């Protein structure tokens, strides 16, 4: 039995804690704000087993100027941050070529094909089945041109084993009659599902794990000191030694990974959501408007409208233009929505090749990374946690993880 610290309590961190405890290890979680305190709180709640095509793909060369200049663009860049973002953006564009993007797509697809297995036992043992809503996700296209532009990606998904059913306008209306009839085509992704309350799911998992012996530290780790026999975790008020450390702290992993020999180009995508209370019966499933870059997901509290990407660092100020766009677009698609509440801003951890980091640090095999999941941290959380446990146990992983190694960014 090993003594293991997990840094972070989102979907990846708490899944890692579950799988490590299942192996019999003594586990401590470090998280200053409790379960689901970061991006895991405000996401669209979708298990997106179809999301194998990363944001960095050849279409960015065609679409980036329009995205940056259009008032209805789901992508925004705060220009005063451009000098800081330029190195990351250059790498992002380098990874957006056809060959590199396809390599990332195929690597993600092999993970996503196994993602459900990362959750099955966890959901059953922790009593989380009540949070699962099995309705499949629906993507919508409001013009034939947008649909035509998506066909290559839909076909690639099929080639990689993702079940995709395309829909005509009449089929969309039959499936979700409350939608405004502005959508000409749709795509339904088999095997996907969503959560009725992502934060509630994780908070329930936290309570279950603590009842099984998980130790909780309501502090953020400020320093990691890896050594040959142990890794020291330093917080503001104490320091402890562990046999292993799992770094699952999302956007906050960058500085800690650098202390362990890996100065990774980890950036932050700022995402937003509104909650429309009382409208959860308007739609039966997550509905994404592809051109506008957002989801509408029915949850226990109402319909969560979540999405967009802003590149502006970790500043706490919200972009009112993006929040207004989300509200306007949601009402355009679903006129029955009421008044939104609780605007939220979160920070998705993102790397320029669209892949997470999964593997051991350069300075110590006792530090294991699992972060940088961009838009699919919920989807890959269970599997990523299981891979952390595999590393600690010395087991061969069930999937090839070479593409996700932290060393891929070294000169």
C-alpha positions as CSV (number, residue, x, y, z in Angstrom):
1,X,0.0,0.0,0.0
2,X,1.3,3.4,-1.0
3,X,0.6,6.9,0.5
4,X,-0.6,9.0,-2.4
5,X,-1.6,12.7,-2.7
6,X,-4.0,13.8,-5.3
7,X,-3.8,17.5,-6.2
8,X,-7.2,18.7,-7.5
9,X,-10.8,17.5,-6.9
10,X,-12.5,17.8,-10.3
11,X,-13.6,14.8,-12.4
12,X,-10.0,13.7,-13.0
13,X,-8.8,14.2,-9.4
14,X,-11.6,12.5,-7.6
15,X,-11.7,9.6,-10.2
16,X,-8.0,9.2,-9.5
17,X,-8.7,9.0,-5.8
18,X,-11.4,6.4,-6.4
19,X,-9.2,4.1,-8.5
20,X,-6.2,4.5,-6.1
21,X,-8.3,3.6,-3.1
22,X,-9.8,0.7,-5.0
23,X,-6.2,-0.6,-5.3
24,X,-5.8,-0.3,-1.5
25,X,-3.7,2.9,-1.3
26,X,-3.9,5.6,1.4
27,X,-5.1,8.7,-0.4
28,X,-5.2,12.4,0.5
29,X,-6.8,15.0,-1.7
30,X,-5.6,18.6,-1.7
31,X,-8.2,21.1,-2.9
32,X,-8.9,24.5,-1.3
33,X,-12.5,24.9,-2.4
34,X,-14.0,21.4,-2.3
35,X,-15.1,19.1,-5.0
36,X,-16.0,20.8,-8.4
37,X,-14.6,24.1,-7.4
38,X,-13.2,24.9,-10.8
39,X,-14.0,24.0,-14.4
40,X,-15.7,20.8,-13.3
41,X,-18.5,22.9,-11.7
42,X,-19.7,24.9,-14.7
43,X,-19.3,22.6,-17.7
44,X,-22.1,21.5,-20.0
45,X,-22.3,18.2,-18.2
46,X,-22.0,16.0,-21.3
47,X,-20.2,12.7,-21.5
48,X,-18.9,13.5,-25.0
49,X,-17.5,10.2,-26.3
50,X,-17.8,11.7,-29.8
51,X,-15.4,14.7,-29.1
52,X,-12.3,13.3,-30.7
53,X,-11.7,16.2,-33.1
54,X,-9.7,18.8,-31.2
55,X,-10.2,22.6,-31.6
56,X,-6.8,22.7,-33.4
57,X,-7.7,21.4,-36.8
58,X,-7.2,22.8,-40.4
59,X,-10.5,24.7,-40.3
60,X,-8.9,27.3,-38.0
61,X,-6.8,28.7,-40.8
62,X,-10.1,29.3,-42.7
63,X,-12.3,30.4,-39.8
64,X,-9.9,32.2,-37.4
65,X,-10.2,35.7,-39.0
66,X,-14.0,35.4,-39.0
67,X,-14.1,34.2,-35.4
68,X,-11.9,37.0,-34.2
69,X,-13.8,39.8,-36.0
70,X,-17.4,38.7,-35.9
71,X,-19.7,40.0,-33.1
72,X,-21.4,36.6,-33.0
73,X,-18.2,34.6,-32.8
74,X,-18.0,32.0,-29.9
75,X,-14.2,32.7,-29.9
76,X,-12.8,35.9,-28.4
77,X,-9.3,37.2,-27.9
78,X,-8.5,40.1,-25.5
79,X,-5.8,41.8,-27.6
80,X,-3.9,43.2,-24.7
81,X,-3.0,39.6,-23.8
82,X,-1.7,38.8,-27.2
83,X,2.0,39.2,-26.3
84,X,1.6,36.6,-23.6
85,X,-0.5,34.4,-25.7
86,X,1.6,34.6,-28.9
87,X,3.9,31.6,-28.1
88,X,1.0,29.4,-27.2
89,X,-1.0,30.5,-30.3
90,X,2.0,29.8,-32.6
91,X,2.2,26.2,-31.2
92,X,-1.6,25.9,-31.6
93,X,-1.4,26.8,-35.3
94,X,1.6,24.5,-35.8
95,X,-0.6,21.6,-34.4
96,X,-3.5,22.6,-36.6
97,X,-2.1,21.2,-39.8
98,X,-3.9,18.3,-41.3
99,X,-1.4,15.6,-40.4
100,X,-0.8,16.8,-36.8
101,X,-4.5,17.4,-36.2
102,X,-5.4,13.9,-37.5
103,X,-2.8,12.4,-35.2
104,X,-4.4,14.2,-32.2
105,X,-7.8,13.0,-33.4
106,X,-6.8,9.4,-33.5
107,X,-5.1,9.6,-30.2
108,X,-8.2,11.1,-28.6
109,X,-10.5,8.6,-30.2
110,X,-8.7,5.6,-28.6
111,X,-9.1,7.2,-25.2
112,X,-12.7,8.1,-25.8
113,X,-13.5,4.6,-26.9
114,X,-12.6,3.4,-23.4
115,X,-14.0,6.4,-21.5
116,X,-17.2,4.7,-20.3
117,X,-15.1,1.9,-18.6
118,X,-13.5,4.5,-16.4
119,X,-16.9,5.3,-14.9
120,X,-18.9,2.1,-14.7
121,X,-17.6,0.8,-11.4
122,X,-17.2,4.2,-9.9
123,X,-20.9,5.2,-10.6
124,X,-22.2,1.8,-9.3
125,X,-20.1,1.7,-6.1
126,X,-20.5,5.4,-5.1
127,X,-24.3,5.3,-5.8
128,X,-24.1,7.9,-8.5
129,X,-26.5,6.4,-11.1
130,X,-29.3,8.9,-10.2
131,X,-27.2,11.7,-11.7
132,X,-27.0,10.0,-15.2
133,X,-29.3,11.0,-18.0
134,X,-28.9,8.6,-20.9
135,X,-30.3,10.8,-23.7
136,X,-27.9,11.2,-26.6
137,X,-26.4,14.6,-27.5
138,X,-27.7,16.5,-30.5
139,X,-25.6,18.8,-32.7
140,X,-27.5,21.4,-34.8
141,X,-26.6,23.3,-37.9
142,X,-28.6,26.4,-38.9
143,X,-27.3,26.5,-42.5
144,X,-26.5,24.0,-45.2
145,X,-23.1,25.6,-45.5
146,X,-22.3,24.9,-41.9
147,X,-23.5,21.3,-42.2
148,X,-21.4,20.8,-45.4
149,X,-18.4,22.1,-43.5
150,X,-19.0,19.6,-40.7
151,X,-19.4,16.5,-43.0
152,X,-15.7,15.6,-43.1
153,X,-15.5,15.7,-39.3
154,X,-18.7,13.6,-39.0
155,X,-17.3,11.0,-41.5
156,X,-14.0,10.9,-39.6
157,X,-15.8,10.2,-36.4
158,X,-17.6,7.3,-38.0
159,X,-14.4,5.9,-39.3
160,X,-13.0,6.0,-35.8
161,X,-16.0,4.1,-34.4
162,X,-18.3,6.9,-33.2
163,X,-22.0,6.2,-33.8
164,X,-23.4,9.2,-35.7
165,X,-26.9,9.6,-37.0
166,X,-27.6,12.6,-39.2
167,X,-31.1,14.2,-39.1
168,X,-33.2,16.3,-41.4
169,X,-35.1,19.3,-40.1
170,X,-38.3,17.3,-39.7
171,X,-36.6,14.7,-37.6
172,X,-35.1,17.5,-35.4
173,X,-38.5,18.9,-34.8
174,X,-39.9,15.5,-33.9
175,X,-37.1,14.9,-31.4
176,X,-37.1,18.3,-29.8
177,X,-40.3,20.2,-30.7
178,X,-39.6,23.2,-28.5
179,X,-36.7,24.3,-30.6
180,X,-37.1,27.1,-33.0
181,X,-37.4,25.7,-36.6
182,X,-34.2,27.3,-37.8
183,X,-32.0,24.2,-37.9
184,X,-31.7,22.5,-41.3
185,X,-29.6,19.5,-40.2
186,X,-28.5,17.7,-37.1
187,X,-26.2,14.9,-35.8
188,X,-27.1,12.6,-33.0
189,X,-24.2,10.9,-31.2
190,X,-24.8,7.4,-29.9
191,X,-23.5,6.3,-26.5
192,X,-23.3,9.9,-25.2
193,X,-25.1,11.0,-22.0
194,X,-25.2,13.9,-19.5
195,X,-25.4,14.7,-15.8
196,X,-28.3,16.3,-14.1
197,X,-25.9,18.1,-11.7
198,X,-22.1,17.9,-12.4
199,X,-21.2,19.5,-9.1
200,X,-23.6,17.3,-7.2
201,X,-22.1,14.2,-8.8
202,X,-18.6,15.2,-7.6
203,X,-19.8,16.3,-4.1
204,X,-21.5,12.9,-3.6
205,X,-18.4,11.1,-4.8
206,X,-16.3,13.2,-2.3
207,X,-18.6,12.1,0.5
208,X,-18.5,8.5,-0.5
209,X,-14.7,8.5,-0.7
210,X,-14.3,10.2,2.7
211,X,-16.6,7.6,4.2
212,X,-14.1,5.0,2.8
213,X,-11.1,6.7,4.4
214,X,-10.1,9.5,2.0
215,X,-8.2,12.3,3.8
216,X,-9.2,15.8,2.7
217,X,-6.9,18.8,2.9
218,X,-8.7,22.1,2.2
219,X,-5.5,23.7,0.9
220,X,-3.7,24.3,-2.4
221,X,-0.3,22.8,-2.8
222,X,2.2,25.6,-3.5
223,X,5.4,23.5,-4.0
224,X,6.3,19.9,-5.0
225,X,9.7,18.6,-4.0
226,X,10.3,15.2,-5.7
227,X,13.0,13.0,-4.3
228,X,14.2,9.5,-4.8
229,X,12.2,8.0,-2.0
230,X,9.2,10.4,-1.6
231,X,7.6,13.6,-2.9
232,X,7.1,16.4,-0.5
233,X,3.9,18.5,-0.9
234,X,4.1,22.0,0.6
235,X,1.1,24.1,1.5
236,X,0.8,27.4,3.2
237,X,0.6,25.9,6.6
238,X,2.2,22.4,6.5
239,X,4.4,20.0,4.5
240,X,3.9,16.3,4.1
241,X,5.7,13.4,2.3
242,X,4.1,10.9,0.0
243,X,5.1,7.9,-2.0
244,X,3.4,9.3,-5.1
245,X,1.7,12.5,-6.1
246,X,-1.0,12.7,-8.8
247,X,-1.1,16.2,-10.3
248,X,-4.7,16.7,-11.5
249,X,-5.1,20.4,-10.8
250,X,-6.3,21.7,-14.2
251,X,-5.0,25.1,-15.1
252,X,-3.2,25.3,-11.8
253,X,-1.0,22.4,-12.7
254,X,1.5,24.4,-14.8
255,X,3.7,25.9,-12.1
256,X,3.8,22.6,-10.1
257,X,4.7,20.6,-13.3
258,X,7.5,23.1,-13.9
259,X,8.9,22.3,-10.4
260,X,9.0,18.7,-11.5
261,X,11.1,19.3,-14.6
262,X,8.3,19.9,-17.1
263,X,7.7,23.5,-18.3
264,X,4.6,22.7,-20.3
265,X,2.7,25.1,-22.5
266,X,-0.5,24.8,-20.5
267,X,-3.0,27.6,-21.2
268,X,-6.5,28.5,-20.1
269,X,-9.6,28.7,-22.2
270,X,-12.2,30.9,-20.5
271,X,-15.7,29.4,-20.7
272,X,-19.0,30.8,-19.6
273,X,-22.5,29.6,-18.7
274,X,-25.9,30.9,-17.8
275,X,-28.5,28.9,-15.9
276,X,-32.2,29.3,-17.0
277,X,-34.2,28.0,-14.1
278,X,-37.4,26.1,-14.5
279,X,-37.0,25.3,-18.2
280,X,-35.5,21.8,-18.0
281,X,-38.6,20.2,-19.7
282,X,-38.2,22.2,-22.8
283,X,-35.6,19.8,-24.2
284,X,-34.8,16.2,-23.3
285,X,-31.1,16.1,-24.1
286,X,-28.0,18.2,-24.6
287,X,-28.4,20.3,-27.7
288,X,-25.4,22.0,-29.2
289,X,-25.6,24.8,-31.8
290,X,-22.4,24.1,-33.8
291,X,-21.9,27.6,-35.4
292,X,-22.4,29.4,-32.1
293,X,-20.2,27.1,-30.0
294,X,-22.5,26.3,-27.0
295,X,-24.6,23.6,-25.5
296,X,-28.0,23.8,-23.8
297,X,-28.3,21.0,-21.3
298,X,-31.3,20.1,-19.2
299,X,-30.2,19.8,-15.5
300,X,-31.9,19.5,-12.1
301,X,-31.8,23.3,-11.6
302,X,-32.9,24.2,-15.1
303,X,-31.2,24.5,-18.5
304,X,-27.6,25.3,-18.5
305,X,-26.3,27.2,-21.5
306,X,-22.6,26.7,-21.6
307,X,-19.8,27.3,-24.0
308,X,-17.7,29.8,-25.9
309,X,-13.9,30.2,-25.8
310,X,-12.1,33.4,-24.6
311,X,-8.3,33.6,-24.6
312,X,-7.4,36.1,-21.9
313,X,-5.5,34.4,-19.1
314,X,-6.8,33.9,-15.6
315,X,-8.2,37.3,-15.0
316,X,-11.5,37.1,-13.0
317,X,-13.4,39.7,-15.1
318,X,-16.2,38.3,-17.2
319,X,-16.7,39.2,-20.8
320,X,-20.2,40.7,-20.9
321,X,-20.2,40.4,-24.7
322,X,-19.8,36.6,-24.6
323,X,-22.5,36.3,-21.8
324,X,-24.9,38.4,-23.9
325,X,-24.1,36.3,-27.0
326,X,-24.9,33.1,-25.0
327,X,-28.2,34.5,-23.8
328,X,-29.2,35.8,-27.2
329,X,-28.3,32.6,-29.0
330,X,-30.0,30.4,-26.5
331,X,-33.2,32.3,-26.8
332,X,-33.0,32.3,-30.6
333,X,-32.7,28.5,-30.5
334,X,-35.2,27.9,-27.6
335,X,-37.7,30.7,-27.3
336,X,-39.4,29.3,-24.3
337,X,-36.4,30.1,-22.0
338,X,-37.0,32.5,-19.2
339,X,-34.6,34.8,-17.4
340,X,-31.1,33.6,-16.9
341,X,-29.4,33.5,-13.5
342,X,-25.9,33.0,-12.0
343,X,-23.5,33.9,-14.9
344,X,-20.4,31.8,-14.5
345,X,-16.8,31.9,-15.7
346,X,-14.4,29.0,-15.6
347,X,-11.0,28.1,-16.9
348,X,-10.5,25.0,-19.0
349,X,-6.9,23.7,-19.1
350,X,-5.7,23.5,-22.7
351,X,-2.5,22.5,-24.5
352,X,-1.7,23.5,-28.1
353,X,-2.1,20.1,-29.6
354,X,-5.5,19.5,-28.0
355,X,-4.4,16.5,-26.0
356,X,-4.1,16.1,-22.2
357,X,-0.9,15.3,-20.4
358,X,-0.9,11.7,-19.0
359,X,2.3,10.3,-17.6
360,X,5.2,10.6,-15.2
361,X,7.3,13.8,-14.6
362,X,10.8,14.1,-15.9
363,X,12.4,14.4,-12.5
364,X,10.6,11.7,-10.7
365,X,8.5,8.7,-11.6
366,X,6.7,9.3,-8.3
367,X,4.9,12.4,-9.8
368,X,2.1,11.4,-12.2
369,X,0.4,13.9,-14.4
370,X,-3.3,13.9,-15.5
371,X,-4.4,17.3,-16.6
372,X,-5.0,19.5,-19.7
373,X,-8.2,17.8,-20.9
374,X,-9.6,21.0,-22.5
375,X,-13.4,20.4,-23.2
376,X,-13.5,16.7,-22.2
377,X,-12.4,16.5,-18.6
378,X,-15.7,15.2,-17.5
379,X,-15.7,12.6,-20.3
380,X,-12.1,11.4,-19.7
381,X,-12.1,11.9,-16.0
382,X,-12.8,8.3,-15.0
383,X,-10.3,6.8,-17.5
384,X,-7.6,9.3,-16.6
385,X,-8.0,8.5,-12.9
386,X,-7.7,4.8,-13.7
387,X,-4.5,5.5,-15.7
388,X,-3.1,7.3,-12.6
389,X,-3.7,4.2,-10.6
390,X,-2.1,2.0,-13.3
391,X,1.1,4.1,-13.1
392,X,1.2,3.8,-9.3
393,X,0.7,0.1,-9.5
394,X,3.2,-0.4,-12.3
395,X,0.5,-2.0,-14.5
396,X,0.5,-1.7,-18.3
397,X,-2.2,0.7,-19.3
398,X,-5.1,-0.7,-21.3
399,X,-4.5,1.9,-24.0
400,X,-1.4,3.4,-25.7
401,X,-0.6,6.7,-23.9
402,X,2.6,7.6,-25.7
403,X,0.8,10.5,-27.5
404,X,0.0,12.1,-24.2
405,X,3.4,11.9,-22.6
406,X,4.6,15.2,-21.0
407,X,7.9,14.9,-22.9
408,X,6.3,15.6,-26.2
409,X,6.8,19.4,-25.8
410,X,10.5,19.2,-25.1
411,X,12.8,20.8,-27.6
